[in-house]
Amino acid sequence: MKVIFPLIFTFVVIGVFHFTHLNALKFYPALINLLIFSIFFSSTFTKETIIQKFARMMEGKELPEIVKDYTRKLTYIWCVFLMFNFILSSATIFMSSKVWTIYNGFVSYFLTGLLFAVEYIIRLRFKRKHNV
């Protein structure tokens, strides 16, 4: 049930945009990027960042200090990326629908996946190097 609502919501947004050409829906990707950025950025002011919370849940134990430092820096990297993505998504709102679709429907997802992949490779090396 938790998966059904987001899927239905996504298809409704796509359908409304496709069939009505409401330009207001072009703000959706930018607002989502801003929301996620806000969550990540606000966690940098707490003792444990959101990525530290994810790492602790995945490991099931308290994180060593070196891992906490790594995850805090990773949170900063994601904040920069999300702000960059927000700015570009916002800029495409005022461009043609074709440019908006290419960026928000492909390029932003590609860049996000690329960041995930690069971080995963770095994380594996980090774990191997520090025996964590």
Secondary structure as a PSIPRED ss2 file (coil, helix, strand):
# PSIPRED VFORMAT (PSIPRED V4.0)

   1 M C   1.000  0.000  0.000
   2 K C   1.000  0.000  0.000
   3 V C   1.000  0.000  0.000
   4 I H   0.000  1.000  0.000
   5 F H   0.000  1.000  0.000
   6 P H   0.000  1.000  0.000
   7 L H   0.000  1.000  0.000
   8 I H   0.000  1.000  0.000
   9 F H   0.000  1.000  0.000
  10 T H   0.000  1.000  0.000
  11 F H   0.000  1.000  0.000
  12 V H   0.000  1.000  0.000
  13 V H   0.000  1.000  0.000
  14 I H   0.000  1.000  0.000
  15 G H   0.000  1.000  0.000
  16 V H   0.000  1.000  0.000
  17 F H   0.000  1.000  0.000
  18 H H   0.000  1.000  0.000
  19 F H   0.000  1.000  0.000
  20 T H   0.000  1.000  0.000
  21 H C   1.000  0.000  0.000
  22 L C   1.000  0.000  0.000
  23 N H   0.000  1.000  0.000
  24 A H   0.000  1.000  0.000
  25 L H   0.000  1.000  0.000
  26 K H   0.000  1.000  0.000
  27 F H   0.000  1.000  0.000
  28 Y H   0.000  1.000  0.000
  29 P H   0.000  1.000  0.000
  30 A H   0.000  1.000  0.000
  31 L H   0.000  1.000  0.000
  32 I H   0.000  1.000  0.000
  33 N H   0.000  1.000  0.000
  34 L H   0.000  1.000  0.000
  35 L H   0.000  1.000  0.000
  36 I H   0.000  1.000  0.000
  37 F H   0.000  1.000  0.000
  38 S H   0.000  1.000  0.000
  39 I H   0.000  1.000  0.000
  40 F H   0.000  1.000  0.000
  41 F H   0.000  1.000  0.000
  42 S H   0.000  1.000  0.000
  43 S H   0.000  1.000  0.000
  44 T C   1.000  0.000  0.000
  45 F C   1.000  0.000  0.000
  46 T C   1.000  0.000  0.000
  47 K C   1.000  0.000  0.000
  48 E C   1.000  0.000  0.000
  49 T C   1.000  0.000  0.000
  50 I H   0.000  1.000  0.000
  51 I H   0.000  1.000  0.000
  52 Q H   0.000  1.000  0.000
  53 K H   0.000  1.000  0.000
  54 F H   0.000  1.000  0.000
  55 A H   0.000  1.000  0.000
  56 R H   0.000  1.000  0.000
  57 M H   0.000  1.000  0.000
  58 M H   0.000  1.000  0.000
  59 E H   0.000  1.000  0.000
  60 G C   1.000  0.000  0.000
  61 K C   1.000  0.000  0.000
  62 E C   1.000  0.000  0.000
  63 L C   1.000  0.000  0.000
  64 P C   1.000  0.000  0.000
  65 E H   0.000  1.000  0.000
  66 I H   0.000  1.000  0.000
  67 V H   0.000  1.000  0.000
  68 K H   0.000  1.000  0.000
  69 D H   0.000  1.000  0.000
  70 Y H   0.000  1.000  0.000
  71 T H   0.000  1.000  0.000
  72 R H   0.000  1.000  0.000
  73 K H   0.000  1.000  0.000
  74 L H   0.000  1.000  0.000
  75 T H   0.000  1.000  0.000
  76 Y H   0.000  1.000  0.000
  77 I H   0.000  1.000  0.000
  78 W H   0.000  1.000  0.000
  79 C H   0.000  1.000  0.000
  80 V H   0.000  1.000  0.000
  81 F H   0.000  1.000  0.000
  82 L H   0.000  1.000  0.000
  83 M H   0.000  1.000  0.000
  84 F H   0.000  1.000  0.000
  85 N H   0.000  1.000  0.000
  86 F H   0.000  1.000  0.000
  87 I H   0.000  1.000  0.000
  88 L H   0.000  1.000  0.000
  89 S H   0.000  1.000  0.000
  90 S H   0.000  1.000  0.000
  91 A H   0.000  1.000  0.000
  92 T H   0.000  1.000  0.000
  93 I H   0.000  1.000  0.000
  94 F C   1.000  0.000  0.000
  95 M C   1.000  0.000  0.000
  96 S C   1.000  0.000  0.000
  97 S H   0.000  1.000  0.000
  98 K H   0.000  1.000  0.000
  99 V H   0.000  1.000  0.000
 100 W H   0.000  1.000  0.000
 101 T H   0.000  1.000  0.000
 102 I H   0.000  1.000  0.000
 103 Y H   0.000  1.000  0.000
 104 N H   0.000  1.000  0.000
 105 G H   0.000  1.000  0.000
 106 F H   0.000  1.000  0.000
 107 V H   0.000  1.000  0.000
 108 S H   0.000  1.000  0.000
 109 Y H   0.000  1.000  0.000
 110 F H   0.000  1.000  0.000
 111 L H   0.000  1.000  0.000
 112 T H   0.000  1.000  0.000
 113 G H   0.000  1.000  0.000
 114 L H   0.000  1.000  0.000
 115 L H   0.000  1.000  0.000
 116 F H   0.000  1.000  0.000
 117 A H   0.000  1.000  0.000
 118 V H   0.000  1.000  0.000
 119 E H   0.000  1.000  0.000
 120 Y H   0.000  1.000  0.000
 121 I H   0.000  1.000  0.000
 122 I H   0.000  1.000  0.000
 123 R H   0.000  1.000  0.000
 124 L H   0.000  1.000  0.000
 125 R H   0.000  1.000  0.000
 126 F H   0.000  1.000  0.000
 127 K H   0.000  1.000  0.000
 128 R H   0.000  1.000  0.000
 129 K H   0.000  1.000  0.000
 130 H H   0.000  1.000  0.000
 131 N C   1.000  0.000  0.000
 132 V C   1.000  0.000  0.000
